[in-house]
Amino acid sequence: MKKLRILIADDHELVRCGAREVLNRRPGWRVVAEAANGREAVVRALELKPDVAVVDITMPELDGIEVTRLIRLQLPATKVLVLTMHESERMVQRALDAGAYGCILKSDLTESLVKAVKAASEEKRFLTPKVSEIMLEGFLKNKDEHPPEDREVARTTPREREVIRLLAEGKTNKETAAALGITARTVETHRSKIMLKLGLHSLVELIHYAIRNGIATDGGT
């Protein structure tokens, strides 16, 4: 029987250890890789091509939303499940929009992890009861609203979001170029296209946009 190959990405070692122990107990399941940050998660996924990737929504380097987008873009056969400690309808919606097959609250991890991985491996969507409740409440409250920021985020490419994040964290064009392995001229081109696409007119507006949409945190932390 073909083993189910799983990747776990979380910046907390205890979470990774607990998830690994639970998943490796299942016959035919094997955790083949772990990652402590988002960029490492993408690299390990590309190397090993797991069947299922379980990623934390809040990680250094790249967050779980961006990791989900990148993995789904480059490895469409890999199903991504997102872990979050935030009971936020918008955060869950962003994860699903990025291509996640399911979302698990960390408070539900023990009860729901195996069910979620099994569902994803069978190409079924999975939401814990609490997440479903959060989504329903959000829908009923905001059913006639769709923030324009969400549409704008969806229109930006993964590389553009990386440029936005680094610039919003205070990096210069040269530093951003070095971090991404591209030229400063390419960063400037990306920056101009981003500003035009999003209707922004200054770096300050770009920083506010990045913080408001969860691309970068206030103060670059």
LINKAPE-V814645 format. One record per residue. PHI is phi as a letter, one per 20 degrees, with the letter a starting at -180 (NA if undefined). NEAR is the number of other C-alpha atoms within 12 Angstrom. D_CENTER is the distance of its C-alpha to the mean C-alpha in Angstrom with 2 decimals. Layout:
BEGIN
phi & near & d_center
PHI & NEAR & D_CENTER
PHI & NEAR & D_CENTER
END
This chain:
BEGIN
phi & near & d_center
NA & 6 & 30.79
f & 10 & 27.59
f & 18 & 25.25
e & 27 & 21.75
e & 32 & 19.63
c & 42 & 16.52
d & 43 & 14.02
d & 49 & 12.88
c & 47 & 10.50
b & 40 & 11.28
e & 28 & 13.21
d & 21 & 15.96
f & 17 & 18.43
f & 15 & 19.98
f & 28 & 16.95
f & 31 & 16.58
f & 21 & 20.34
f & 20 & 20.65
f & 36 & 18.11
g & 32 & 19.81
f & 19 & 23.18
f & 25 & 22.49
f & 34 & 21.06
f & 26 & 23.71
f & 14 & 26.42
f & 21 & 25.86
g & 16 & 28.31
n & 15 & 26.84
d & 26 & 23.37
b & 27 & 22.36
f & 35 & 19.49
e & 27 & 19.80
a & 33 & 17.40
c & 36 & 15.57
b & 36 & 13.46
d & 32 & 13.57
b & 29 & 11.01
f & 35 & 8.01
f & 31 & 10.68
f & 28 & 12.77
f & 42 & 10.36
f & 40 & 10.36
f & 25 & 14.08
f & 26 & 14.92
f & 40 & 13.39
f & 25 & 15.46
f & 16 & 18.40
d & 22 & 18.59
l & 28 & 17.04
f & 35 & 16.37
f & 36 & 16.91
c & 46 & 14.08
d & 55 & 11.00
d & 54 & 10.21
c & 54 & 7.23
f & 44 & 7.43
f & 45 & 5.38
d & 33 & 7.85
c & 30 & 8.73
f & 29 & 11.12
m & 30 & 11.08
c & 39 & 7.46
e & 40 & 4.93
f & 47 & 2.33
f & 47 & 1.78
f & 45 & 4.01
f & 49 & 4.34
g & 44 & 4.42
g & 39 & 6.56
f & 33 & 8.43
f & 41 & 9.25
f & 33 & 10.32
f & 22 & 12.21
e & 20 & 14.00
c & 26 & 14.32
f & 23 & 14.84
e & 22 & 16.65
e & 36 & 13.86
e & 45 & 12.56
d & 54 & 9.12
d & 53 & 9.38
d & 52 & 7.16
e & 48 & 9.37
b & 37 & 10.16
d & 23 & 13.47
e & 23 & 13.44
e & 26 & 15.68
c & 25 & 14.47
f & 27 & 14.94
f & 30 & 13.11
f & 33 & 9.86
f & 39 & 10.32
f & 29 & 11.37
f & 34 & 8.47
f & 39 & 6.32
f & 33 & 9.53
f & 25 & 10.14
f & 35 & 7.24
o & 34 & 9.09
f & 44 & 8.27
e & 40 & 11.80
a & 43 & 11.78
c & 54 & 10.85
c & 43 & 12.94
f & 35 & 14.25
f & 31 & 15.12
f & 20 & 18.60
d & 23 & 18.85
g & 31 & 17.52
f & 21 & 21.03
f & 19 & 22.11
d & 28 & 19.16
g & 40 & 17.36
f & 30 & 20.08
f & 26 & 20.36
f & 36 & 16.70
f & 48 & 16.78
f & 31 & 20.17
f & 24 & 19.15
f & 32 & 16.27
f & 30 & 18.80
d & 18 & 21.15
m & 21 & 18.82
d & 19 & 18.94
f & 25 & 16.46
b & 33 & 16.27
c & 35 & 16.06
f & 34 & 17.98
g & 19 & 21.03
f & 27 & 19.79
f & 34 & 16.56
g & 23 & 18.92
f & 18 & 21.25
f & 25 & 18.76
f & 26 & 17.85
f & 20 & 21.61
f & 17 & 22.60
f & 22 & 20.23
f & 19 & 21.59
f & 13 & 25.14
f & 14 & 24.81
c & 14 & 23.22
f & 12 & 24.17
e & 9 & 25.92
d & 14 & 23.33
b & 15 & 20.32
g & 16 & 19.41
f & 15 & 19.94
g & 25 & 17.08
f & 25 & 14.61
f & 16 & 16.69
f & 24 & 16.75
f & 30 & 13.01
f & 26 & 13.08
e & 19 & 16.04
e & 28 & 14.64
e & 21 & 13.68
g & 29 & 10.91
f & 29 & 13.90
f & 33 & 15.03
f & 41 & 11.92
f & 37 & 12.41
f & 43 & 16.05
g & 46 & 15.54
f & 42 & 13.63
f & 36 & 16.40
f & 39 & 19.19
f & 34 & 18.16
e & 28 & 18.25
n & 24 & 21.81
f & 24 & 21.77
f & 23 & 24.62
g & 30 & 24.47
f & 21 & 25.94
f & 21 & 23.50
f & 31 & 20.50
f & 26 & 22.28
f & 18 & 22.89
f & 22 & 19.29
d & 26 & 18.21
m & 17 & 21.46
c & 19 & 22.85
e & 18 & 25.90
f & 21 & 26.32
f & 18 & 27.81
f & 21 & 24.70
f & 31 & 22.65
f & 23 & 25.36
f & 19 & 25.18
g & 28 & 21.42
f & 35 & 22.12
f & 23 & 25.02
f & 23 & 23.21
f & 34 & 20.34
f & 27 & 23.02
f & 16 & 24.98
f & 21 & 22.19
e & 27 & 21.08
m & 18 & 24.66
d & 22 & 24.31
c & 18 & 27.39
b & 18 & 26.71
f & 25 & 24.38
f & 17 & 24.66
f & 19 & 23.40
f & 33 & 20.45
f & 31 & 19.63
f & 26 & 20.08
f & 32 & 17.87
f & 37 & 14.97
f & 25 & 15.55
f & 22 & 16.12
d & 28 & 12.86
m & 31 & 10.68
f & 41 & 10.31
b & 32 & 12.75
e & 26 & 14.58
g & 18 & 18.31
n & 16 & 20.31
m & 21 & 17.54
d & 17 & 16.96
END
